[in-house]
Amino acid sequence: MDNRGQRLLGQKARMVKMYMACRNDIHRYDATFIAIYKSLIPAEEELEKQRQLMAHLENLVAKEWPHAKLYLYGSCANSFGFPKSDIDVCLAIEGDDINKSEMLLKLAEILESDNLQNVQVK
């Protein structure tokens, strides 16, 4: 058999494999997987706390930088978060003359003065 014949047989084997059922007993695990999935979803109260915190942060930032915008990203934004997950927030502000280091220090000062805890500037 030449190389072309071997390639065709290899391709046929891959196609058969691709269409084969993964496991015929996989349905037995449905309830377990669903229970694990449901246990990882943050409760509505947790999601509401996150929304309230985000609104509060937006208000604090708007007082100092009225044209700034906060954007949620990461696990809270894409629904992959766990209960008690951190909240990743991006602060976007236009302007070439902004000293980023000073702005971060000022933001940390604002957050700490509002009694937010564990504020870290990195």
TIFI-670745 format. One line per field, with one value per residue: x, y, z of N, C-alpha, C, O in turn; residue in three letters. Coordinates in nm, 3 decimals. Layout:
! residues N
n.xx = (X; ...) .
n.yy = (Y; ...) .
n.zz = (Z; ...) .
ca.xx = (X; ...) .
ca.yy = (Y; ...) .
ca.zz = (Z; ...) .
c.xx = (X; ...) .
c.yy = (Y; ...) .
c.zz = (Z; ...) .
o.xx = (X; ...) .
o.yy = (Y; ...) .
o.zz = (Z; ...) .
aa = (ALA; ...) .
END
This chain:
! residues 122
n.xx = (0.085; 0.056; 0.172; -0.048; -0.270; -0.239; -0.270; -0.537; -0.666; -0.590; -0.720; -0.987; -1.009; -0.978; -1.211; -1.410; -1.357; -1.413; -1.689; -1.776; -1.947; -1.878; -1.891; -2.100; -2.227; -2.237; -2.451; -2.514; -2.373; -2.482; -2.649; -2.467; -2.275; -2.437; -2.513; -2.263; -2.203; -2.418; -2.354; -2.139; -2.227; -2.266; -2.477; -2.785; -2.792; -2.523; -2.444; -2.591; -2.466; -2.218; -2.297; -2.385; -2.146; -1.996; -2.145; -2.109; -1.830; -1.815; -1.944; -1.765; -1.533; -1.628; -1.658; -1.399; -1.287; -1.474; -1.516; -1.426; -1.445; -1.559; -1.494; -1.611; -1.442; -1.307; -1.372; -1.616; -1.744; -1.773; -1.924; -1.794; -1.722; -1.676; -1.853; -1.775; -1.569; -1.309; -1.339; -1.275; -1.176; -1.152; -1.019; -1.084; -0.967; -0.947; -0.676; -0.361; -0.193; -0.196; -0.065; 0.000; 0.089; 0.050; -0.224; -0.313; -0.229; -0.388; -0.641; -0.631; -0.616; -0.868; -1.037; -0.959; -1.027; -1.294; -1.341; -1.291; -1.142; -0.820; -0.689; -0.469; -0.198; -0.046) .
n.yy = (-0.118; 0.220; 0.552; 0.724; 0.558; 0.477; 0.722; 0.775; 0.564; 0.629; 0.873; 0.790; 0.638; 0.839; 0.986; 0.800; 0.771; 1.032; 1.046; 0.858; 0.762; 0.922; 0.813; 0.550; 0.549; 0.800; 0.960; 0.880; 1.043; 1.292; 1.412; 1.446; 1.618; 1.841; 1.911; 1.987; 2.202; 2.378; 2.429; 2.594; 2.831; 3.169; 3.295; 3.482; 3.694; 3.741; 3.823; 4.057; 4.207; 4.242; 4.401; 4.628; 4.710; 4.771; 4.988; 5.167; 5.206; 5.326; 5.569; 5.683; 5.713; 5.883; 6.124; 6.223; 6.195; 6.285; 6.203; 5.951; 5.593; 5.284; 4.945; 4.621; 4.315; 3.985; 3.700; 3.767; 3.918; 3.741; 3.537; 3.319; 3.321; 3.230; 3.179; 3.445; 3.538; 3.753; 4.092; 4.212; 4.513; 4.760; 5.078; 5.334; 5.618; 5.911; 6.096; 6.234; 6.354; 6.242; 6.128; 5.815; 5.675; 5.861; 5.884; 5.625; 5.614; 5.820; 5.713; 5.486; 5.618; 5.744; 5.520; 5.397; 5.601; 5.577; 5.364; 5.114; 4.796; 4.630; 4.754; 4.768; 4.899; 4.832) .
n.zz = (0.000; -0.082; 0.032; 0.004; 0.035; 0.301; 0.429; 0.369; 0.504; 0.765; 0.788; 0.767; 1.002; 1.192; 1.143; 1.210; 1.483; 1.567; 1.545; 1.723; 2.021; 2.327; 2.589; 2.688; 2.929; 3.035; 3.111; 3.369; 3.537; 3.526; 3.731; 3.941; 3.825; 3.773; 4.032; 4.140; 3.971; 4.036; 4.301; 4.277; 4.171; 4.243; 4.500; 4.463; 4.643; 4.686; 4.430; 4.415; 4.615; 4.491; 4.273; 4.411; 4.534; 4.306; 4.202; 4.412; 4.403; 4.152; 4.207; 4.394; 4.238; 4.037; 4.171; 4.197; 3.941; 3.702; 3.433; 3.413; 3.370; 3.498; 3.447; 3.468; 3.478; 3.419; 3.633; 3.759; 3.567; 3.353; 3.451; 3.562; 3.820; 4.164; 4.476; 4.693; 4.534; 4.411; 4.285; 3.977; 3.845; 3.599; 3.559; 3.350; 3.195; 3.007; 2.869; 2.822; 2.997; 3.245; 3.545; 3.615; 3.843; 4.051; 4.028; 4.097; 4.363; 4.468; 4.420; 4.588; 4.832; 4.835; 4.842; 5.084; 5.262; 5.258; 5.410; 5.290; 5.283; 5.280; 5.066; 4.804; 4.637; 4.341) .
ca.xx = (0.000; 0.137; 0.144; -0.183; -0.363; -0.224; -0.330; -0.683; -0.708; -0.574; -0.827; -1.111; -1.006; -1.004; -1.353; -1.489; -1.334; -1.478; -1.834; -1.807; -1.995; -1.771; -1.915; -2.243; -2.282; -2.210; -2.574; -2.516; -2.305; -2.551; -2.694; -2.348; -2.219; -2.529; -2.502; -2.136; -2.221; -2.506; -2.286; -2.038; -2.291; -2.289; -2.618; -2.834; -2.752; -2.381; -2.440; -2.643; -2.358; -2.119; -2.354; -2.384; -2.008; -1.957; -2.211; -2.043; -1.699; -1.839; -1.974; -1.642; -1.443; -1.688; -1.635; -1.263; -1.265; -1.610; -1.523; -1.369; -1.539; -1.516; -1.540; -1.597; -1.386; -1.269; -1.470; -1.748; -1.804; -1.805; -2.004; -1.715; -1.683; -1.722; -1.894; -1.666; -1.463; -1.272; -1.401; -1.173; -1.231; -1.060; -1.049; -1.045; -0.979; -0.875; -0.586; -0.220; -0.117; -0.226; 0.043; -0.068; 0.130; -0.022; -0.366; -0.333; -0.216; -0.507; -0.752; -0.617; -0.651; -1.013; -1.099; -0.932; -1.103; -1.432; -1.336; -1.271; -1.028; -0.724; -0.657; -0.328; -0.153; 0.063) .
ca.yy = (0.000; 0.342; 0.652; 0.780; 0.461; 0.484; 0.847; 0.760; 0.478; 0.708; 0.973; 0.718; 0.601; 0.961; 1.021; 0.705; 0.810; 1.159; 1.026; 0.758; 0.816; 0.937; 0.702; 0.520; 0.561; 0.936; 1.014; 0.848; 1.148; 1.419; 1.470; 1.486; 1.737; 1.953; 1.950; 2.059; 2.329; 2.464; 2.469; 2.694; 2.955; 3.260; 3.321; 3.611; 3.795; 3.768; 3.901; 4.190; 4.276; 4.282; 4.514; 4.744; 4.754; 4.834; 5.119; 5.251; 5.241; 5.422; 5.698; 5.735; 5.752; 5.996; 6.247; 6.271; 6.196; 6.275; 6.141; 5.816; 5.481; 5.158; 4.829; 4.493; 4.209; 3.867; 3.597; 3.824; 3.966; 3.633; 3.438; 3.205; 3.346; 3.146; 3.261; 3.517; 3.572; 3.894; 4.167; 4.277; 4.636; 4.842; 5.221; 5.394; 5.763; 5.967; 6.207; 6.201; 6.421; 6.178; 6.053; 5.693; 5.644; 5.952; 5.850; 5.504; 5.651; 5.898; 5.618; 5.409; 5.710; 5.760; 5.394; 5.379; 5.701; 5.530; 5.243; 4.988; 4.727; 4.555; 4.829; 4.750; 4.962; 4.752) .
ca.zz = (0.000; -0.088; 0.136; -0.011; 0.094; 0.447; 0.474; 0.361; 0.614; 0.887; 0.791; 0.796; 1.143; 1.269; 1.125; 1.290; 1.621; 1.593; 1.556; 1.826; 2.148; 2.425; 2.682; 2.686; 3.064; 3.083; 3.172; 3.512; 3.610; 3.509; 3.859; 4.015; 3.761; 3.793; 4.173; 4.155; 3.902; 4.116; 4.425; 4.243; 4.128; 4.356; 4.533; 4.416; 4.742; 4.658; 4.306; 4.448; 4.687; 4.391; 4.199; 4.500; 4.547; 4.180; 4.197; 4.512; 4.347; 4.044; 4.269; 4.452; 4.130; 3.965; 4.247; 4.170; 3.797; 3.647; 3.301; 3.421; 3.362; 3.556; 3.372; 3.535; 3.392; 3.496; 3.664; 3.789; 3.443; 3.261; 3.525; 3.606; 3.957; 4.273; 4.590; 4.759; 4.439; 4.405; 4.177; 3.896; 3.788; 3.520; 3.560; 3.222; 3.193; 2.893; 2.898; 2.813; 3.101; 3.373; 3.608; 3.660; 3.980; 4.140; 4.022; 4.176; 4.505; 4.501; 4.424; 4.712; 4.941; 4.831; 4.886; 5.227; 5.338; 5.260; 5.494; 5.219; 5.345; 5.199; 4.944; 4.772; 4.513; 4.284) .
c.xx = (0.089; 0.096; 0.002; -0.286; -0.357; -0.288; -0.482; -0.736; -0.699; -0.684; -0.960; -1.119; -1.034; -1.151; -1.441; -1.477; -1.412; -1.629; -1.874; -1.857; -1.881; -1.778; -2.064; -2.307; -2.267; -2.332; -2.583; -2.459; -2.375; -2.587; -2.575; -2.289; -2.307; -2.523; -2.374; -2.148; -2.306; -2.439; -2.184; -2.098; -2.312; -2.439; -2.657; -2.794; -2.606; -2.368; -2.490; -2.539; -2.251; -2.169; -2.352; -2.243; -1.961; -2.019; -2.145; -1.906; -1.714; -1.866; -1.848; -1.548; -1.497; -1.668; -1.499; -1.237; -1.401; -1.621; -1.466; -1.480; -1.476; -1.577; -1.510; -1.538; -1.352; -1.388; -1.609; -1.819; -1.847; -1.880; -1.927; -1.672; -1.742; -1.778; -1.769; -1.548; -1.430; -1.344; -1.290; -1.236; -1.120; -1.108; -0.995; -1.070; -0.893; -0.785; -0.442; -0.139; -0.139; -0.104; -0.023; -0.034; 0.055; -0.171; -0.397; -0.326; -0.339; -0.628; -0.748; -0.657; -0.804; -1.083; -1.079; -1.010; -1.251; -1.444; -1.336; -1.142; -0.943; -0.696; -0.507; -0.298; -0.035; 0.101) .
c.yy = (0.124; 0.440; 0.706; 0.686; 0.464; 0.611; 0.838; 0.673; 0.552; 0.811; 0.908; 0.681; 0.723; 1.001; 0.928; 0.741; 0.936; 1.140; 0.922; 0.828; 0.819; 0.823; 0.674; 0.530; 0.703; 0.995; 0.983; 0.962; 1.284; 1.485; 1.520; 1.614; 1.859; 2.002; 2.030; 2.197; 2.425; 2.511; 2.580; 2.828; 3.045; 3.285; 3.460; 3.722; 3.837; 3.855; 4.043; 4.271; 4.325; 4.403; 4.641; 4.799; 4.826; 4.974; 5.216; 5.297; 5.344; 5.562; 5.762; 5.789; 5.877; 6.129; 6.308; 6.288; 6.177; 6.204; 5.999; 5.712; 5.360; 5.044; 4.703; 4.393; 4.090; 3.778; 3.651; 3.870; 3.851; 3.517; 3.313; 3.219; 3.245; 3.236; 3.319; 3.546; 3.720; 3.960; 4.242; 4.396; 4.711; 4.986; 5.280; 5.543; 5.816; 6.081; 6.162; 6.255; 6.360; 6.101; 5.931; 5.657; 5.731; 5.920; 5.726; 5.533; 5.730; 5.806; 5.534; 5.492; 5.728; 5.635; 5.372; 5.478; 5.665; 5.397; 5.112; 4.926; 4.656; 4.623; 4.817; 4.817; 4.884; 4.807) .
c.zz = (0.000; 0.023; 0.128; 0.054; 0.246; 0.502; 0.472; 0.473; 0.747; 0.901; 0.824; 0.944; 1.230; 1.261; 1.210; 1.438; 1.658; 1.616; 1.660; 1.951; 2.247; 2.526; 2.677; 2.825; 3.121; 3.153; 3.321; 3.596; 3.602; 3.641; 3.941; 3.958; 3.783; 3.937; 4.198; 4.092; 3.984; 4.244; 4.400; 4.201; 4.250; 4.376; 4.484; 4.513; 4.718; 4.533; 4.331; 4.525; 4.590; 4.312; 4.283; 4.517; 4.421; 4.168; 4.295; 4.462; 4.235; 4.099; 4.327; 4.344; 4.059; 4.039; 4.216; 4.020; 3.727; 3.512; 3.300; 3.414; 3.430; 3.475; 3.454; 3.435; 3.479; 3.528; 3.699; 3.663; 3.351; 3.328; 3.562; 3.752; 4.053; 4.382; 4.657; 4.665; 4.450; 4.287; 4.105; 3.825; 3.717; 3.526; 3.431; 3.228; 3.078; 2.938; 2.896; 2.930; 3.240; 3.422; 3.673; 3.804; 4.080; 4.144; 4.105; 4.326; 4.552; 4.511; 4.551; 4.832; 4.950; 4.885; 5.036; 5.312; 5.346; 5.336; 5.415; 5.270; 5.241; 5.064; 4.921; 4.640; 4.463; 4.150) .
o.xx = (0.187; 0.000; -0.061; -0.379; -0.461; -0.353; -0.548; -0.839; -0.787; -0.736; -1.039; -1.225; -1.106; -1.210; -1.537; -1.576; -1.469; -1.688; -1.993; -1.814; -1.797; -1.682; -2.144; -2.429; -2.283; -2.317; -2.653; -2.493; -2.331; -2.557; -2.584; -2.256; -2.257; -2.528; -2.376; -2.108; -2.270; -2.464; -2.147; -2.027; -2.370; -2.515; -2.571; -2.765; -2.572; -2.291; -2.437; -2.525; -2.198; -2.093; -2.320; -2.223; -1.895; -1.951; -2.127; -1.870; -1.635; -1.818; -1.826; -1.491; -1.419; -1.661; -1.485; -1.173; -1.438; -1.726; -1.459; -1.595; -1.355; -1.694; -1.398; -1.582; -1.368; -1.490; -1.709; -1.941; -1.946; -1.897; -1.987; -1.595; -1.844; -1.754; -1.669; -1.438; -1.512; -1.401; -1.220; -1.337; -1.008; -1.226; -0.874; -1.179; -0.781; -0.817; -0.405; -0.030; -0.102; -0.047; -0.092; -0.121; 0.003; -0.235; -0.498; -0.407; -0.388; -0.709; -0.851; -0.723; -0.861; -1.176; -1.171; -1.055; -1.323; -1.545; -1.378; -1.044; -0.987; -0.682; -0.428; -0.367; 0.066; 0.191) .
o.yy = (0.131; 0.416; 0.732; 0.733; 0.454; 0.609; 0.887; 0.704; 0.540; 0.834; 0.963; 0.691; 0.713; 1.044; 0.974; 0.741; 0.946; 1.211; 0.899; 0.939; 0.728; 0.747; 0.766; 0.521; 0.723; 1.074; 1.054; 0.976; 1.380; 1.603; 1.625; 1.707; 1.968; 2.122; 2.130; 2.298; 2.542; 2.623; 2.653; 2.928; 3.001; 3.293; 3.546; 3.834; 3.955; 3.951; 4.139; 4.391; 4.435; 4.497; 4.749; 4.921; 4.929; 5.068; 5.334; 5.414; 5.438; 5.662; 5.882; 5.897; 5.967; 6.234; 6.430; 6.384; 6.064; 6.148; 5.935; 5.739; 5.337; 5.047; 4.683; 4.388; 4.096; 3.781; 3.585; 3.862; 3.863; 3.411; 3.210; 3.138; 3.183; 3.357; 3.249; 3.575; 3.802; 3.893; 4.325; 4.382; 4.724; 5.014; 5.276; 5.589; 5.771; 6.153; 6.064; 6.206; 6.421; 6.020; 5.943; 5.613; 5.683; 5.929; 5.722; 5.483; 5.708; 5.821; 5.513; 5.443; 5.726; 5.645; 5.332; 5.444; 5.716; 5.328; 5.009; 4.997; 4.628; 4.557; 4.850; 4.792; 4.870; 4.753) .
o.zz = (0.075; 0.097; 0.230; 0.120; 0.312; 0.607; 0.564; 0.533; 0.831; 1.010; 0.901; 1.005; 1.330; 1.361; 1.273; 1.510; 1.767; 1.698; 1.682; 1.984; 2.250; 2.544; 2.664; 2.837; 3.241; 3.246; 3.393; 3.713; 3.664; 3.661; 4.004; 4.032; 3.808; 3.961; 4.269; 4.151; 4.001; 4.289; 4.492; 4.194; 4.349; 4.280; 4.466; 4.470; 4.729; 4.531; 4.275; 4.502; 4.605; 4.286; 4.233; 4.516; 4.428; 4.127; 4.263; 4.476; 4.225; 4.045; 4.310; 4.358; 4.024; 3.976; 4.209; 3.978; 3.696; 3.481; 3.195; 3.450; 3.421; 3.439; 3.501; 3.320; 3.601; 3.460; 3.670; 3.654; 3.279; 3.267; 3.592; 3.803; 4.026; 4.381; 4.675; 4.712; 4.492; 4.202; 4.164; 3.756; 3.767; 3.501; 3.405; 3.261; 3.057; 3.033; 2.960; 2.959; 3.340; 3.350; 3.774; 3.879; 4.181; 4.249; 4.176; 4.404; 4.663; 4.602; 4.615; 4.924; 5.059; 4.965; 5.106; 5.421; 5.431; 5.326; 5.469; 5.296; 5.130; 4.962; 5.009; 4.540; 4.533; 4.084) .
aa = (MET; ASP; ASN; ARG; GLY; GLN; ARG; LEU; LEU; GLY; GLN; LYS; ALA; ARG; MET; VAL; LYS; MET; TYR; MET; ALA; CYS; ARG; ASN; ASP; ILE; HIS; ARG; TYR; ASP; ALA; THR; PHE; ILE; ALA; ILE; TYR; LYS; SER; LEU; ILE; PRO; ALA; GLU; GLU; GLU; LEU; GLU; LYS; GLN; ARG; GLN; LEU; MET; ALA; HIS; LEU; GLU; ASN; LEU; VAL; ALA; LYS; GLU; TRP; PRO; HIS; ALA; LYS; LEU; TYR; LEU; TYR; GLY; SER; CYS; ALA; ASN; SER; PHE; GLY; PHE; PRO; LYS; SER; ASP; ILE; ASP; VAL; CYS; LEU; ALA; ILE; GLU; GLY; ASP; ASP; ILE; ASN; LYS; SER; GLU; MET; LEU; LEU; LYS; LEU; ALA; GLU; ILE; LEU; GLU; SER; ASP; ASN; LEU; GLN; ASN; VAL; GLN; VAL; LYS) .
END
